[in-house]
């Protein structure tokens, strides 16, 4: 679930479940590969997302609202 969006920094804060083999459930800020990914998203939206992990950084390369 989206808890914060910062269009100036191209970041989105998510409260997420466990991400297998990467991190436990938590709330954290992620950078996005393209600011356009944040268009149409709002705080409180439930989303699915794709993370690219390049040690030591995680970046969201795809994100979309879920039903």
N, C-alpha and C positions, 0 to 999 in steps of 0.2 A: 504494500500500500504506500502511496506517495504521501510523505509528511511535509515536504518542503520542495519548492522549485526556485532556483536562482538563475534567471536568464542572463544575468550579467557575467556570471562565472561559468555558465554552461554546465550546471550541476543539478542533480536531483537527489533528494534524501528519501530513502526507502526503508520501511520496516518490512523485513523479508524473513522467510523461513530458511531452514538449513539449505545451503548450496553444497550439494554432495562433493566431497573431496576438495572443497575450497574454504568454506567458513560456516560457522554455526549461525543460527537465527540471531538477528540483531537489527538495530536501526543505524544506518550509516549513509554518508554522503558519497555519491559516485559522480565522476565526470562522464560526459557523453561524447561520443565521437563527432557528433554533428548537432549543433543547436536546434536544427529543424526537428530532431527527434522529440523535442519537448512541446512542440505545437499541439494544441488540442488537449493537453494533459492538465489535470488540476489536482490540488491537494485533496486527499481522500479517495482518489481513483485507485482501484485495484488493477495491477498490471502484471503482465508477463514480460520478462526481459532477458537479454542475452549479454553475458559478460565476457569480455576478452581479458585474460589474465596474462600480464607480462611483468614478472617479478620485479619490483614489489608492488605493482600498480594494477588495479582493476578498473576497466572502463566499459561503460554500457555502449554496445554497438547497435542494439535494437530494443525497442520498448513499445508496448501497445496495451491499451485498456482491455480488461477482461470483462465478461458479463457478470 
